[in-house]
């Protein structure tokens, strides 16, 4: 539990108790002070006593009203702060933005490489200038959607592209549980065959939000097959 909200709540409780005691004291003064003056009055100074009683009553009444107003304001502020403190204790902690989690998995000098294990990478090959002739692989990925979605844990592809996917062996094994094994095996084989038989050296996927050099994509498919097909 956060110590600051607890300390604030304790301080407000003490403040409100103090205000309560002051209100009790002011009410007692309003009730008792005129009686004390009246008991000590004599016929000789009775007029002065009446004036003192009126003055004492007025002062005590004003003090009680002032303290009452202060008490109401204090309680209102305390209630608001108390609600804020309680909210700060129960509200969910903000998570790290997804794309920052994706960035955290990639060292600064391997920003474009694909992480496939502890200090294991598929080295990025630049695709600059070749994008217009890229061949789409999305049709071959349609049957793999549950498998892909299960690995899309670092971020979302629309934001981080292929880096949104956790492609370490343990994550591939976990994702394999979301799809029929025969379907997974056959679709990965068909995807690899499609890449091999294509005349293009660059491929694109809207689903993965990435362009791939031919060799990079073949390595990625082989990696998926090696750790998903038993």
KEVOTI-317660 format. One record per residue: y, z, x of N, C-alpha, C, O, CB in turn; residue in one letter. Coordinates in steps of 0.1 Angstrom, whole numbers, padded with zeros to 4 digits, always signed. Glycine has a CB too. Layout:
KEVOTI-317660
YZXYZXYZXYZXYZXA/...
//
This chain:
KEVOTI-317660
-0012+0000+0008+0000+0000+0000+0012+0000+0009+0013+0007+0019+0000+0012-0010X/+0022-0008+0005+0035-0009+0012+0042+0004+0012+0045+0010+0001+0044-0020+0007X/+0046+0010+0023+0053+0023+0024+0067+0023+0018+0071+0033+0013+0053+0028+0038X/+0074+0012+0020+0088+0011+0015+0089+0013+0000+0097+0021-0004+0094-0002+0019X/+0082+0005-0008+0083+0008-0023+0079+0022-0027+0086+0028-0035+0074-0002-0031X/+0069+0028-0020+0065+0042-0023+0077+0051-0020+0080+0060-0028+0053+0046-0015X/+0083+0049-0008+0095+0058-0004+0106+0056-0014+0113+0066-0018+0099+0054+0010X/+0109+0044-0019+0120+0041-0028+0117+0048-0041+0126+0055-0047+0122+0026-0030X/+0104+0047-0046+0101+0054-0059+0102+0069-0058+0107+0075-0067+0086+0050-0062X/+0098+0075-0046+0099+0089-0044+0114+0093-0044+0118+0103-0051+0093+0094-0031X/+0123+0086-0037+0137+0089-0037+0143+0088-0051+0152+0096-0054+0144+0079-0027X/+0139+0078-0059+0145+0077-0072+0140+0088-0081+0148+0093-0089+0141+0064-0078X/+0128+0093-0079+0123+0104-0087+0131+0117-0084+0135+0124-0093+0108+0107-0084X/+0134+0119-0071+0142+0131-0067+0156+0130-0073+0161+0140-0078+0142+0132-0052X/+0162+0118-0072+0175+0116-0077+0176+0118-0092+0185+0125-0097+0180+0101-0074X/+0166+0114-0100+0166+0116-0114+0164+0130-0118+0170+0135-0128+0156+0107-0121X/+0156+0137-0110+0154+0151-0113+0167+0159-0110+0170+0168-0118+0143+0157-0104X/+0174+0155-0100+0187+0162-0096+0197+0159-0108+0204+0169-0112+0192+0157-0083X/+0198+0147-0112+0207+0144-0123+0203+0152-0136+0212+0157-0143+0207+0129-0127X/+0190+0154-0138+0186+0161-0150+0190+0176-0149+0194+0182-0159+0171+0161-0151X/+0189+0182-0137+0193+0196-0135+0208+0197-0137+0213+0207-0144+0189+0201-0121X/+0216+0187-0132+0230+0188-0134+0234+0187-0149+0243+0194-0154+0237+0177-0127X/+0227+0179-0157+0229+0178-0171+0226+0191-0178+0234+0195-0187+0221+0166-0177X/+0215+0197-0174+0211+0210-0180+0222+0220-0177+0226+0228-0186+0198+0215-0175X/+0227+0220-0165+0238+0230-0161+0251+0227-0169+0257+0237-0173+0240+0229-0146X/+0254+0215-0170+0266+0211-0178+0265+0216-0192+0275+0220-0198+0269+0196-0177X/+0253+0214-0198+0252+0218-0212+0252+0233-0213+0258+0238-0223+0238+0213-0217X/+0247+0240-0204+0248+0255-0204+0262+0259-0203+0266+0269-0210+0239+0261-0193X/+0270+0253-0194+0284+0256-0193+0291+0254-0206+0300+0262-0209+0290+0249-0181X/+0288+0242-0212+0295+0239-0225+0292+0249-0235+0301+0252-0244+0290+0225-0229X/+0280+0255-0235+0276+0265-0245+0281+0279-0242+0286+0286-0251+0261+0265-0246X/+0280+0283-0229+0283+0297-0225+0297+0300-0221+0301+0312-0224+0273+0301-0214X/+0304+0291-0215+0317+0294-0209+0327+0299-0220+0333+0310-0217+0323+0282-0202X/+0328+0293-0231+0337+0298-0241+0334+0312-0246+0342+0320-0249+0338+0288-0253X/+0320+0315-0247+0316+0328-0252+0320+0339-0242+0324+0350-0246+0301+0328-0254X/+0319+0336-0229+0323+0345-0219+0337+0349-0219+0341+0360-0219+0319+0340-0204X/+0345+0338-0221+0360+0341-0223+0363+0349-0235+0371+0358-0235+0368+0327-0223X/+0356+0346-0246+0359+0353-0259+0355+0367-0258+0362+0376-0263+0351+0346-0270X/+0344+0371-0251+0340+0385-0250+0350+0393-0241+0351+0405-0244+0326+0385-0243X/+0356+0387-0232+0366+0394-0223+0380+0395-0229+0389+0401-0223+0366+0388-0209X/+0382+0388-0240+0395+0387-0246+0399+0400-0253+0390+0407-0258+0396+0375-0256X/+0412+0403-0253+0417+0415-0260+0428+0410-0270+0432+0399-0270+0423+0426-0250X/+0432+0419-0279+0442+0415-0288+0455+0410-0281+0462+0401-0286+0446+0426-0298X/+0458+0416-0270+0470+0413-0263+0470+0399-0257+0480+0392-0257+0472+0423-0251X/+0459+0395-0252+0458+0382-0246+0450+0372-0254+0445+0362-0248+0453+0383-0231X/+0448+0375-0267+0440+0367-0275+0444+0352-0275+0436+0343-0275+0439+0372-0289X/+0457+0350-0276+0462+0336-0277+0459+0329-0264+0455+0317-0264+0478+0336-0280X/+0462+0336-0253+0458+0330-0240+0443+0327-0239+0439+0317-0234+0462+0339-0228X/+0435+0336-0245+0421+0334-0244+0417+0322-0253+0408+0314-0249+0414+0347-0250X/+0423+0320-0264+0420+0309-0273+0423+0296-0265+0415+0286-0265+0428+0309-0286X/+0434+0296-0258+0438+0284-0250+0428+0282-0239+0424+0270-0236+0452+0286-0244X/+0424+0293-0233+0414+0292-0222+0400+0286-0227+0394+0278-0221+0412+0305-0215X/+0397+0292-0239+0384+0287-0245+0384+0272-0248+0375+0265-0245+0381+0295-0258X/+0396+0267-0253+0397+0253-0257+0397+0245-0244+0390+0234-0243+0410+0251-0264X/+0404+0250-0233+0404+0242-0221+0390+0242-0214+0386+0232-0209+0414+0248-0211X/+0383+0254-0214+0370+0254-0208+0360+0246-0216+0352+0239-0210+0365+0269-0208X/+0361+0246-0229+0352+0238-0237+0355+0223-0235+0345+0215-0233+0354+0241-0252X/+0368+0219-0234+0371+0205-0231+0366+0200-0218+0360+0190-0217+0386+0203-0232X/+0368+0209-0207+0363+0205-0194+0348+0204-0193+0343+0195-0187+0368+0215-0184X/+0341+0214-0200+0327+0213-0200+0322+0201-0207+0312+0195-0203+0321+0226-0206X/+0328+0198-0218+0324+0187-0226+0326+0174-0218+0317+0165-0218+0332+0186-0239X/+0337+0172-0211+0340+0160-0203+0330+0159-0192+0325+0148-0189+0354+0160-0198X/+0327+0170-0186+0317+0170-0175+0303+0166-0180+0296+0158-0173+0316+0184-0168X/+0300+0171-0192+0287+0168-0197+0286+0153-0200+0276+0146-0198+0283+0176-0210X/+0297+0148-0206+0297+0134-0210+0297+0125-0197+0290+0115-0197+0310+0130-0218X/+0304+0129-0187+0304+0121-0174+0290+0121-0168+0285+0111-0163+0314+0127-0164X/+0284+0133-0168+0270+0134-0162+0260+0126-0171+0251+0121-0165+0266+0149-0161X/+0262+0127-0184+0253+0119-0193+0254+0104-0190+0244+0097-0189+0257+0122-0207X/+0267+0099-0188+0269+0085-0185+0262+0082-0172+0256+0072-0170+0284+0082-0185X/+0265+0091-0162+0259+0088-0148+0244+0089-0149+0237+0081-0142+0264+0099-0139X/+0238+0098-0158+0224+0099-0159+0218+0086-0165+0208+0081-0161+0220+0110-0168X/+0225+0081-0175+0220+0068-0182+0220+0057-0172+0210+0049-0171+0229+0065-0194X/+0231+0055-0164+0232+0045-0154+0221+0047-0143+0215+0037-0139+0246+0045-0147X/+0220+0059-0139+0210+0062-0129+0196+0059-0134+0188+0053-0126+0210+0077-0125X/+0192+0063-0146+0179+0060-0151+0177+0045-0153+0166+0040-0150+0177+0067-0165X/+0187+0038-0157+0186+0023-0159+0184+0016-0145+0175+0008-0144+0199+0017-0165X/+0192+0020-0135+0190+0014-0122+0176+0018-0117+0170+0010-0111+0201+0019-0112X/+0173+0031-0118+0160+0035-0113+0148+0028-0119+0139+0024-0113+0158+0050-0116X/+0150+0025-0133+0139+0018-0140+0138+0004-0134+0127-0001-0132+0142+0018-0155X/+0149-0003-0132+0149-0016-0127+0143-0017-0113+0134-0025-0110+0163-0022-0126X/+0147-0007-0104+0142-0007-0090+0127-0004-0091+0119-0009-0083+0150+0003-0082X/+0123+0006-0099+0109+0009-0100+0100-0003-0104+0090-0005-0099+0107+0021-0111X/+0105-0010-0114+0098-0022-0118+0096-0032-0107+0086-0038-0105+0104-0029-0130X/+0107-0034-0099+0107-0043-0088+0097-0038-0077+0090-0046-0071+0121-0045-0082X/+0097-0025-0075+0088-0019-0065+0073-0021-0069+0065-0025-0061+0091-0004-0063X/+0071-0019-0082+0057-0021-0087+0053-0035-0087+0041-0038-0083+0056-0016-0102X/+0062-0044-0089+0059-0059-0088+0056-0062-0074+0047-0070-0071+0071-0067-0093X/+0064-0057-0064+0061-0060-0050+0048-0055-0046+0042-0060-0036+0072-0054-0042X/+0043-0044-0052+0030-0039-0049+0018-0047-0054+0007-0048-0048+0028-0024-0053X/+0020-0053-0066+0009-0059-0073+0009-0075-0072-0001-0081-0074+0009-0056-0087X/+0021-0080-0068+0022-0095-0068+0013-0100-0056+0011-0094-0046+0036-0099-0065X/+0007-0112-0058-0002-0118-0048+0007-0121-0036+0018-0126-0037-0009-0130-0053X/+0001-0119-0024+0008-0123-0012+0009-0138-0011-0001-0145-0013+0001-0117+0001X/+0020-0143-0007+0021-0158-0005+0012-0163+0006+0011-0157+0016+0036-0162-0002X/+0005-0173+0003-0004-0179+0013+0003-0189+0022+0014-0193+0019-0016-0186+0006X/-0003-0191+0033+0003-0201+0042+0003-0214+0036-0007-0218+0030-0005-0201+0056X/+0014-0222+0036+0014-0235+0030+0003-0243+0036-0001-0243+0047+0028-0242+0033X/-0004-0251+0027-0016-0259+0031-0014-0267+0043-0023-0267+0052-0020-0267+0020X/-0003-0275+0044-0002-0283+0055+0000-0276+0068-0003-0281+0079+0010-0293+0053X/+0005-0263+0068+0006-0255+0080-0008-0251+0084-0011-0250+0096+0015-0243+0077X/-0017-0248+0074-0030-0245+0078-0037-0257+0085-0045-0255+0094-0038-0241+0065X/-0034-0269+0080-0040-0281+0086-0035-0282+0100-0042-0285+0109-0037-0293+0078X/-0021-0280+0102-0016-0281+0115-0022-0271+0125-0023-0273+0137-0001-0280+0114X/-0025-0259+0119-0030-0248+0128-0044-0252+0134-0048-0245+0143-0031-0235+0120X/-0051-0261+0127-0064-0265+0133-0063-0275+0143-0074-0279+0149-0073-0270+0121X/-0051-0280+0146-0050-0291+0156-0041-0287+0167-0029-0283+0164-0045-0304+0149X/-0045-0288+0179-0036-0285+0190-0025-0295+0191-0027-0306+0187-0044-0283+0204X/-0014-0291+0197-0002-0300+0197-0005-0313+0205+0001-0323+0201+0009-0293+0204X/-0014-0312+0215-0016-0324+0223-0027-0333+0217-0031-0343+0222-0019-0321+0237X/-0033-0329+0205-0044-0337+0199-0040-0339+0184-0049-0339+0176-0058-0330+0201X/-0027-0340+0182-0022-0340+0168-0029-0351+0160-0032-0349+0148-0008-0342+0168X/-0032-0363+0165-0037-0374+0158-0052-0375+0158-0058-0383+0151-0031-0387+0163X/-0058-0367+0167-0073-0367+0168-0079-0360+0156-0073-0352+0150-0078-0361+0181X/-0092-0363+0153-0099-0357+0142-0108-0346+0147-0117-0348+0156-0107-0368+0134X/-0105-0334+0142-0113-0322+0147-0126-0322+0140-0127-0322+0127-0105-0309+0144X/-0137-0322+0148-0151-0322+0142-0159-0310+0147-0171-0310+0144-0158-0335+0145X/-0153-0301+0153-0160-0289+0158-0152-0281+0168-0140-0285+0170-0173-0293+0165X/-0157-0270+0173-0150-0262+0182-0147-0270+0195-0156-0272+0203-0158-0249+0186X/-0134-0274+0197-0130-0282+0208-0138-0295+0209-0141-0300+0220-0132-0274+0221X/-0141-0301+0197-0148-0314+0196-0139-0323+0188-0134-0319+0177-0162-0313+0190X/-0137-0335+0192-0127-0344+0186-0132-0358+0185-0140-0363+0194-0114-0343+0193X/-0128-0366+0175-0129-0380+0175-0115-0385+0179-0105-0383+0172-0133-0386+0161X/-0114-0392+0190-0101-0395+0196-0095-0406+0188-0101-0416+0184-0103-0400+0211X/-0082-0404+0185-0075-0414+0177-0072-0426+0184-0069-0426+0196-0062-0407+0172X/-0073-0438+0178-0069-0451+0183-0058-0456+0175-0059-0457+0163-0082-0461+0184X/-0047-0459+0181-0035-0463+0174-0038-0476+0165-0045-0485+0169-0024-0466+0184X/-0032-0476+0153-0033-0487+0144-0020-0494+0142-0019-0503+0133-0039-0482+0131X/-0010-0491+0149+0003-0496+0147+0003-0511+0148-0003-0517+0157+0013-0491+0157X/+0009-0517+0137+0010-0532+0137-0002-0539+0130-0001-0551+0128+0012-0537+0150X/-0013-0531+0128-0025-0537+0123-0027-0534+0108-0036-0539+0101-0037-0533+0130X/-0019-0525+0102-0021-0521+0089-0021-0532+0078-0029-0531+0069-0010-0511+0085X/-0013-0542+0079-0013-0553+0069-0027-0559+0067-0030-0564+0056-0003-0564+0072X/-0035-0559+0077-0049-0566+0075-0060-0556+0073-0072-0559+0074-0052-0574+0088X/-0056-0543+0070-0066-0533+0068-0075-0536+0056-0070-0540+0046-0059-0519+0067X/-0088-0532+0057-0097-0534+0046-0100-0520+0040-0102-0511+0047-0111-0541+0051X/-0099-0520+0027-0101-0507+0020-0116-0503+0019-0125-0511+0017-0096-0508+0005X/-0118-0490+0021-0132-0485+0020-0133-0476+0007-0144-0469+0005-0136-0477+0032X/-0123-0476-0001-0123-0466-0013-0135-0469-0022-0140-0459-0028-0110-0468-0020X/-0138-0481-0024-0150-0484-0033-0162-0477-0028-0170-0472-0036-0152-0499-0034X/-0164-0477-0015-0176-0471-0010-0176-0456-0010-0186-0449-0009-0178-0475+0005X/-0164-0450-0012-0162-0436-0013-0163-0430-0026-0164-0417-0028-0149-0432-0007X/-0163-0438-0037-0163-0433-0050-0174-0423-0053-0172-0413-0059-0163-0444-0060X/-0186-0427-0049-0198-0419-0052-0198-0406-0044-0206-0397-0047-0211-0427-0050X/-0190-0405-0034-0189-0394-0025-0179-0384-0028-0176-0374-0021-0187-0398-0010X/-0172-0386-0040-0160-0377-0043-0163-0362-0043-0156-0355-0037-0155-0381-0057X/-0174-0358-0049-0177-0343-0049-0178-0338-0034-0174-0327-0031-0190-0339-0056X/-0185-0346-0026-0187-0342-0012-0173-0342-0004-0171-0332+0003-0196-0353-0005X/-0165-0351-0007-0152-0352-0001-0143-0340-0005-0136-0333+0002-0145-0365-0003X/-0143-0338-0018-0135-0327-0024-0138-0314-0019-0130-0305-0017-0136-0327-0040X/-0151-0312-0016-0156-0299-0011-0151-0296+0003-0150-0285+0008-0171-0297-0011X/-0148-0307+0011-0143-0306+0025-0128-0306+0025-0122-0303+0036-0149-0317+0033X/-0121-0309+0014-0107-0310+0014-0101-0296+0013-0095-0292+0002-0102-0319+0002X/-0102-0288+0023-0098-0273+0023-0086-0270+0031-0080-0260+0029-0110-0265+0027X/-0082-0278+0041-0071-0275+0050-0058-0278+0043-0048-0271+0045-0072-0282+0063X/-0058-0288+0034-0046-0293+0027-0051-0302+0016-0062-0301+0012-0036-0300+0037X/-0042-0311+0012-0046-0322+0004-0044-0335+0011-0034-0336+0019-0039-0322-0010X/-0052-0345+0008-0051-0358+0015-0038-0364+0013-0032-0371+0022-0062-0367+0011X/-0032-0363+0001-0019-0369-0001-0008-0364+0008+0002-0371+0010-0015-0366-0016X/-0010-0352+0014-0001-0346+0023-0005-0348+0037+0004-0353+0045+0001-0331+0020X/-0017-0345+0041-0021-0345+0055-0031-0355+0059-0036-0355+0070-0027-0331+0058X/-0035-0364+0050-0044-0375+0053-0058-0369+0057-0062-0359+0051-0039-0383+0065X/-0064-0375+0067-0077-0370+0071-0077-0356+0077-0088-0349+0076-0083-0380+0082X/-0066-0351+0081-0065-0337+0086-0066-0327+0075-0067-0315+0078-0052-0336+0094X/-0066-0331+0063-0067-0322+0052-0082-0318+0050-0085-0308+0043-0063-0328+0039X/-0091-0325+0057-0105-0322+0055-0111-0314+0067-0108-0317+0078-0113-0336+0054X/-0119-0304+0063-0126-0297+0074-0139-0303+0076-0148-0304+0068-0128-0282+0069X/-0140-0309+0088-0152-0317+0092-0161-0311+0102-0168-0318+0109-0147-0331+0097X/-0160-0298+0103-0169-0291+0112-0183-0291+0106-0184-0291+0094-0164-0277+0116X/-0194-0290+0114-0207-0290+0109-0210-0280+0097-0216-0284+0087-0217-0287+0120X/-0205-0268+0099-0208-0258+0088-0201-0262+0075-0207-0259+0064-0203-0244+0093X/-0190-0268+0076-0183-0272+0064-0190-0284+0057-0190-0286+0045-0168-0275+0067X/-0195-0293+0065-0202-0305+0060-0215-0300+0053-0218-0305+0042-0206-0315+0072X/-0222-0290+0059-0234-0285+0053-0231-0278+0039-0238-0279+0030-0241-0275+0062X/-0220-0271+0039-0216-0265+0026-0212-0275+0016-0216-0274+0004-0204-0256+0028X/-0205-0286+0020-0201-0296+0010-0213-0304+0006-0213-0310-0005-0191-0306+0017X/-0224-0305+0014-0236-0312+0010-0242-0307-0003-0249-0314-0010-0246-0312+0021X/-0240-0294-0006-0246-0288-0018-0239-0293-0031-0245-0291-0041-0244-0273-0017X/-0228-0300-0030-0221-0305-0042-0226-0319-0046-0221-0324-0056-0207-0306-0039X/-0235-0325-0039-0239-0339-0042-0254-0340-0040-0260-0334-0031-0231-0349-0034X/-0260-0349-0047-0274-0352-0045-0277-0358-0031-0269-0366-0027-0279-0362-0056X/-0287-0352-0024-0289-0356-0010-0292-0371-0008-0287-0377+0001-0300-0348-0004X/-0300-0376-0018-0303-0391-0017-0291-0399-0019-0289-0409-0012-0314-0394-0027X/-0283-0395-0028-0270-0403-0030-0261-0402-0018-0256-0412-0014-0263-0397-0043X/-0260-0390-0012-0252-0389+0000-0257-0397+0011-0249-0404+0018-0251-0374+0004X/-0270-0397+0014-0276-0404+0025-0274-0419+0023-0270-0426+0032-0291-0401+0026X/-0277-0424+0011-0276-0438+0008-0262-0443+0009-0259-0454+0014-0282-0442-0005X/-0252-0436+0004-0238-0440+0004-0232-0440+0018-0224-0449+0021-0230-0431-0005X/-0236-0431+0026-0231-0431+0040-0237-0443+0048-0231-0449+0056-0235-0418+0047X/-0250-0446+0045-0256-0458+0051-0249-0471+0047-0246-0479+0055-0271-0459+0048X/-0246-0472+0034-0239-0484+0028-0225-0485+0034-0220-0496+0037-0239-0483+0013X/-0219-0473+0036-0205-0473+0041-0205-0478+0056-0197-0486+0060-0199-0459+0040X/-0215-0473+0063-0216-0478+0077-0219-0493+0078-0213-0500+0086-0226-0470+0085X/-0228-0497+0070-0231-0511+0070-0219-0520+0066-0217-0531+0072-0243-0514+0060X/-0211-0515+0056-0199-0523+0052-0190-0524+0063-0184-0535+0066-0192-0515+0040X/-0188-0513+0071-0178-0513+0083-0184-0523+0093-0176-0531+0099-0177-0499+0088X/-0197-0522+0096-0202-0531+0107-0201-0546+0103-0199-0554+0112-0217-0527+0109X/-0203-0549+0090-0204-0563+0086-0190-0569+0084-0188-0581+0082-0212-0564+0074X/-0180-0560+0083-0166-0565+0081-0161-0572+0093-0164-0568+0105-0157-0553+0076X/-0152-0582+0091-0146-0588+0103-0134-0581+0107-0128-0585+0118-0142-0603+0099X/-0129-0571+0100-0117-0564+0103-0120-0553+0114-0131-0547+0115-0111-0558+0091X/-0109-0550+0121-0110-0539+0131-0102-0527+0127-0100-0518+0134-0105-0544+0145X/-0097-0528+0114-0089-0517+0109-0093-0515+0094-0094-0525+0087-0074-0519+0111X/-0093-0502+0090-0097-0499+0076-0087-0489+0070-0080-0482+0078-0112-0494+0075X/-0087-0489+0057-0077-0480+0050-0084-0473+0038-0093-0479+0032-0065-0487+0046X/-0080-0461+0035-0084-0454+0023-0073-0447+0017-0066-0439+0023-0096-0444+0027X/-0070-0450+0004-0060-0443-0004-0065-0429-0007-0057-0419-0007-0056-0450-0017X/-0078-0428-0009-0083-0414-0012-0081-0405+0000-0078-0393-0002-0098-0415-0015X/-0084-0410+0012-0082-0402+0024-0068-0402+0030-0064-0395+0039-0092-0406+0035X/-0060-0412+0024-0046-0413+0028-0045-0416+0043-0037-0409+0050-0038-0401+0024X/-0053-0425+0048-0054-0427+0063-0058-0441+0066-0065-0448+0058-0063-0417+0070X/-0053-0446+0077-0058-0459+0083-0067-0455+0095-0065-0445+0102-0046-0468+0088X/-0078-0463+0097-0087-0460+0107-0090-0472+0116-0092-0483+0110-0100-0454+0101X/-0090-0471+0129-0096-0481+0137-0111-0481+0135-0117-0471+0131-0093-0478+0152X/-0117-0493+0137-0131-0495+0134-0139-0485+0141-0148-0479+0135-0135-0509+0138X/-0137-0483+0154-0146-0474+0162-0144-0459+0158-0153-0452+0158-0142-0475+0177X/-0132-0456+0154-0129-0442+0149-0137-0440+0136-0143-0429+0134-0114-0440+0147X/-0136-0449+0127-0143-0448+0114-0158-0447+0116-0165-0439+0109-0139-0459+0105X/-0164-0455+0125-0178-0455+0127-0182-0441+0133-0193-0436+0129-0182-0466+0137X/-0174-0436+0142-0178-0423+0147-0177-0412+0136-0185-0403+0136-0168-0419+0159X/-0167-0413+0127-0166-0403+0117-0178-0404+0107-0184-0394+0103-0153-0406+0109X/-0182-0416+0104-0194-0418+0095-0206-0413+0101-0214-0406+0095-0196-0433+0091X/-0208-0416+0114-0220-0411+0121-0220-0396+0122-0231-0389+0121-0220-0417+0136X/-0208-0390+0124-0207-0375+0124-0211-0369+0111-0219-0359+0110-0193-0371+0128X/-0207-0375+0100-0210-0370+0087-0225-0371+0084-0232-0362+0079-0202-0378+0076X/-0231-0383+0088-0245-0385+0086-0253-0375+0094-0263-0369+0090-0249-0399+0090X/-0249-0372+0107-0257-0364+0116-0258-0349+0110-0268-0342+0113-0251-0364+0130X/-0247-0345+0103-0247-0331+0099-0249-0329+0084-0248-0318+0079-0234-0325+0103X/-0252-0340+0077-0254-0339+0063-0268-0344+0058-0273-0340+0047-0244-0346+0055X/-0275-0351+0067-0288-0357+0063-0298-0350+0071-0299-0351+0084-0288-0372+0066X/-0306-0342+0064-0317-0334+0071-0329-0343+0074-0339-0338+0079-0320-0322+0063X/
//
